[in-house]
Amino acid sequence: MPGCLLHQGATVLCLHAGQAQPVVVNPRVKVSGQAIVTQSSGYTIAGCMLPPPSAGNGPCVTAQWISFAGRVKASGMFVLLQDSQAICAPTGTGLNIVLTQTRVKGM
């Protein structure tokens, strides 16, 4: 399915409202003036509301992408799309891409 490319300034949250930011971006390709994010970039998460291990298995600390574009690459790596899926560690839950640019789409 086609989807909008994920960029550095996109709003990405863990399922417990923690703010997620990419560790690495691709500075050679930009959309809406911001670098895009590829499959190899992990995300760091700050502000996850899930309780520590005594009451839960959180908070979310990092996330790794498990689905991404199947046809579009940047610098040899597949790009991330608005419908890409990630798994957070140590919770095993996902990320929610709330807002991203809407001008550039990929498959």
C-alpha positions in Angstrom: 0.0 0.0 0.0 1.3 3.5 -0.8 1.9 5.8 2.2 3.5 9.1 3.0 7.3 9.0 3.7 8.3 9.4 7.3 10.6 12.4 8.0 12.6 13.6 11.0 9.9 16.1 12.2 7.1 13.5 12.2 5.2 13.0 15.4 5.7 9.4 16.5 4.6 8.1 19.9 4.8 4.8 21.7 1.4 3.3 22.6 1.8 4.8 26.1 2.3 8.4 24.9 6.1 8.5 24.9 7.7 10.8 22.3 9.8 8.8 19.8 12.7 10.3 17.8 14.9 8.7 15.2 18.5 7.9 16.1 19.8 8.4 12.6 18.3 10.1 9.5 19.2 10.2 5.9 20.4 13.8 5.3 20.8 13.3 1.6 17.1 13.0 0.9 14.6 15.6 2.3 10.9 16.0 2.2 9.2 19.2 3.3 12.8 20.4 4.1 13.5 17.6 6.6 15.6 14.5 6.3 13.8 11.2 5.8 14.1 8.1 8.0 15.1 4.7 6.7 14.5 1.2 8.0 17.9 1.0 9.7 17.2 3.9 12.0 16.1 2.8 15.5 14.0 5.2 17.6 14.6 6.4 21.1 11.6 7.0 23.3 11.2 9.5 26.2 8.3 10.0 28.5 6.6 6.6 28.2 3.9 6.3 30.9 4.0 2.5 31.3 5.1 1.7 34.9 8.5 0.1 35.6 8.9 -3.7 36.0 7.3 -4.1 39.5 3.9 -2.9 38.1 4.4 -3.5 34.3 7.1 -4.3 31.8 7.9 -0.8 30.8 8.7 1.9 30.1 9.4 1.8 26.4 13.0 2.9 25.7 13.8 2.0 22.1 11.9 0.9 19.0 13.0 -1.0 15.8 11.1 -1.0 12.5 9.8 -4.3 11.2 7.9 -3.2 8.2 8.8 -0.5 5.7 8.5 0.5 2.0 8.9 -2.4 -0.4 9.9 -0.5 -3.5 11.5 2.9 -2.4 15.1 3.1 -1.2 17.3 6.0 -0.2 21.1 5.4 0.0 20.4 1.7 -0.4 18.0 1.4 2.5 14.2 1.1 2.4 12.4 4.2 3.5 9.7 4.3 6.3 6.1 5.1 5.5 3.2 6.3 7.6 1.9 2.7 7.8 5.3 1.2 8.8 5.3 -1.0 12.0 7.8 -1.0 14.8 8.3 -3.0 18.0 9.3 -1.2 21.2 11.7 -2.7 23.8 11.3 -3.9 26.4 7.5 -3.8 26.2 6.9 -5.5 22.8 4.3 -2.9 21.9 4.3 -0.7 18.8 4.8 2.9 17.7 2.0 5.2 16.5 2.9 7.6 13.6 0.5 10.4 14.5 1.6 13.1 11.9 4.0 13.2 9.0 4.3 15.2 5.8 1.7 14.4 3.1 3.4 15.6 -0.1 5.6 12.6 -0.9 4.3 9.1 -1.1 6.0 5.7 -1.6 5.2 2.0 -1.8 
